[in-house]
Amino acid sequence: MPIKPQNKNLYPNDWKWISAQIRYGRAKNQCEKCGIKNGNKIEGKKGKIILTVAHLDQDPTNNSFTNLSALCQKCHFSHDKRENLKKRIITQSIKYSSQQILNL
């Protein structure tokens, strides 16, 4: 998954090297969860599998190799699902609260 511009400062300068070590060195160019090879075509769709590196504890500042995993898009999305849901709920709550304050 691409790094959001607002989070770039959380990643070390050598992130590209770290990411490559995980994806190509340790994971041998395949998803560490489902085993699909990087670059394979996605069945029934245009596009191909792209390996990304996930922070298992959801902390982008924790770049310990034991906290990183090479994942395909599907597995990375699945891994991040709970954290993304929490963020969405918080964002919706803030928007709702802001609207309630403005309506006073």
N, C-alpha and C positions, 0 to 999 in steps of 0.2 A: 504494500500500500504506500502511496506517495506520502512523504512527510509534509504535513500542513505548514505553511509559511510561519504561522504563529508558534509552532513547536520546534522550528529549526535550531533554536538556541539550546534545546535540551539534548541534542545529539552531539557527540564528540566530532572533532575535525576529521578523524580517521574512520568515520562511520562507513564510508564506501568500502574500505578495506575490511572492516569487521564483518560487514554484510556479505562480502564476497567469500570470506573465510567460512562463514556458516553455510551459505548456499552451495558453494562449489567444493569446498574442502571437506567439511564434515558431512553434509547431506548428499554429497556426490550428485548434485544437480537434480534432486528430486524432493518432493514434499516429504517431510519427516513424519507426517501423520498418515496420509493415505498412500504415499509412494508414487504418485503420478510424476512423470518426468517433466522437467521444465521445457517449454517450447512445444509440447504436444498440442494438437488441435483439440478444441473443446467440441465434444460430440453434439451435433445438431445446431451448432452456432458458428458464427464467424469469430475469429480470434484464436488465441492460443493461451496455454497455461503460462503464467509468469510467477516465478517464485518470489516471495517477499520474506522478510525476517520479522517475526513477531516477538514482542517482549512478553514472556509468559506471565509476569506479574503486573502487566499493564503500566509499568514505570519506565518511560523512555530514557531515564537517566541511569538505569541499572543495565549496563551493557556487559555483564558477566556472561561468558559463553554458555554457562549452565542455565541462564535465564532467557536465552535466545533460541528460536527454532525457525527453520526454513519451512514455510508453508505456502501452498498454492492459494489462489484467491478464495476459493470456496472454504478451505480449512481456516484461513486467516479470518475471514468474515465470521465463521462459526465460533472461533476462539474469542473474538471481540464482541460478540453479540450481547452478552450480559452487560458489559461495561458501556456499550453504546446505548443500550436501553436505559441504564441509570442516567446517563448524560442527557438523553432526550426527556426523561421525566423531570429532571431538575430544570432544564431549559423551559419546558412547558409550564412548570410551577412558577418560575420567575416571571414569565410573560403574563400568566394569569394574575399573579399578585400585582404586577405593575398596572394592569388594566383596572383592577379593583381600586387601587390607590388613585388613579386618574379619574375614576368615576365618583370619588367622594365629593 
